[in-house]
Amino acid sequence: MNSTKKELHQIKAWASLRQTSIEIAEAIFELAKHDEALAEKIWQEGSDEVLPLAFAKTEADQLFWGEQMIERKNV
């Protein structure tokens, strides 16, 4: 498994564990430059940059960040 596929697999597992949409997890890791400790901090505290980046990765109208549903129209 190359590093990109390995990273994507790890991000998917990380998102699943936190009940968070993969697009949000990908955006968080992109902003954290793949630093898992920083990604966890962003996930817990939030960041204004995450949601626009996450919605740019999908055509979905709703994404989940933990137990919170985020709608595209509110971003």
C-alpha positions in Angstrom: 0.0 0.0 0.0 1.6 3.3 -1.0 1.7 6.2 1.5 -1.3 8.0 -0.1 -3.5 5.0 0.1 -2.2 4.3 3.6 -2.9 7.9 4.7 -6.4 7.7 3.3 -7.1 4.5 5.0 -5.9 6.0 8.3 -8.0 9.1 7.8 -11.1 7.0 7.1 -10.5 5.0 10.2 -9.9 8.2 12.2 -13.2 9.7 10.8 -15.2 6.5 11.5 -14.0 6.4 15.1 -15.1 10.0 15.6 -18.4 9.6 13.6 -17.2 12.3 11.3 -17.6 12.6 7.5 -14.5 11.6 5.6 -14.5 14.9 3.8 -14.3 16.8 7.2 -11.5 14.4 8.3 -9.6 14.9 5.1 -9.9 18.7 5.4 -8.8 18.6 9.1 -5.7 16.5 8.2 -4.9 18.7 5.2 -5.0 21.8 7.5 -3.0 19.9 10.1 -0.4 18.9 7.5 -1.1 15.3 8.5 -0.1 15.8 12.1 -2.5 13.6 14.0 -2.1 15.5 17.3 -2.9 18.8 15.6 -5.8 17.1 13.7 -7.3 16.0 17.0 -7.0 19.5 18.4 -8.7 21.0 15.3 -11.5 18.3 15.5 -12.1 19.1 19.2 -11.9 22.9 19.0 -13.0 23.5 15.4 -11.6 25.8 12.7 -13.4 28.2 10.3 -11.3 26.8 7.5 -12.5 23.2 7.8 -16.0 23.3 6.5 -15.5 25.2 3.2 -12.6 22.9 2.4 -14.7 19.8 3.3 -17.7 20.8 1.2 -15.3 21.6 -1.7 -14.5 17.8 -1.6 -18.1 16.6 -2.1 -21.4 17.5 -3.6 -23.2 16.3 -0.5 -25.5 18.9 1.2 -24.8 17.5 4.7 -21.7 16.4 6.6 -21.3 15.2 10.1 -18.7 16.5 12.6 -19.1 14.1 15.5 -22.8 14.2 16.5 -23.4 17.5 14.8 -24.9 17.7 11.3 -23.6 20.5 9.2 -25.6 21.7 6.2 -23.8 23.2 3.1 -26.3 26.1 3.0 -25.1 27.2 6.5 -21.4 27.4 5.5 
